Amino acid sequence: MARGDGRGGQTGADRADAGAGPTINAFGRKVRVPRSRRMRIASGSALIVGGIFGFLPVLGFWMIPTGLLVLSYDIPSVRRWRRRTAVWWHRRRSRS
């Protein structure tokens, strides 16, 4: 796209990301979460509860950390726990 086309040089993906709402960076990927705080808390809680039943065929234990990641956007204590874990993991990886 030419810069003089009146769109400011943004691509379609840039415009879509501009109004996409909050994102969480996980393992080098950006994951979009619902805009509504209530929906983020509900979806994070549902993922954790579903993860408890991880032994069932459709559900999995991967849902527990994913739910905590979603909840960390709104709940400060979960956010601190996630950040401490990320720092610990980075230090551990840098020693190897």
N, C-alpha and C positions, 0 to 999 in steps of 0.2 A: 504494500500500500504506500502511496505517496504521502508525504507529510502535508501537502497542501490540499488534501481532500476534505478538510473541515472537521476531521475526527480526532485531530491531535496525534496521529500516528499510532493509535491503539489498535491492536488486533482484536478479533472477536473474543478470544480467550481472555484478554485483558479486561474488556468491558464486562464480560460475564463474571470475572472474579471481583470486580469492583463492587458489585452489589450483592455478592454471594452470602454475606454474613460472616460470622465468626468461623475461624478454622483452627485446628489443632495440628501442630507439627509432630508427626510420629514416624520415627525411623526414616527420616528424610522425605517423607510424603506429607502433603497437606490434606487433611481430612476435614470436610465441612460438617458442622454441627448445626442443629436448629437454631434459629434466631431467638426464639422465645426461651427465657430462663426456665420456665416451668417445663417445657418440652425437653430441654437438655437434662434437667434433673430427673424427669420421668424416664427418659431413654437410658440414661446412665444407670439408674436404679434397676430398670428392667433387665439391662445387660448383666448386672451383678447377680440378680436373682436367677436369671436364666443360666448363668455360669455355675451356680450351685448345683444345678442338675446336669452338669457336664458329662456325666456317665451315660446319658441318654443319647441316642443316635444323632439327632438333629442339632442339639445344643452341644456346646463345648466349653472346656475350661478357659479357652481364649477370651471368653466373654467377660470374665472378672477383671483382668487388667484393662480391657477396652472400656468397660463401664467406669472404672476408676479414672481413666484418662478423660472421659467425657465429663465426669463430675468435677475434675480438677479445674475446669474452666470457671466454675462458679463457687466452689467451696474452698476457702483458703487453707484449711488443714490438709485437705487432700492434695492441694496444689503444692504445699510445702513438702509433703511426703514424696510426691512425684519428682520435685526438683532435687531433693536429697538423693533419691535413687538414681537420677540422671547423672548427678555429679559423681556419685560413687562408681557408677558404671564406667564413666569416662576415665576416671583415675585408674580403675582396674585395667581397662583396655590399654591405656597409655604405658603401663608398666610392662606389658607383654611385648 
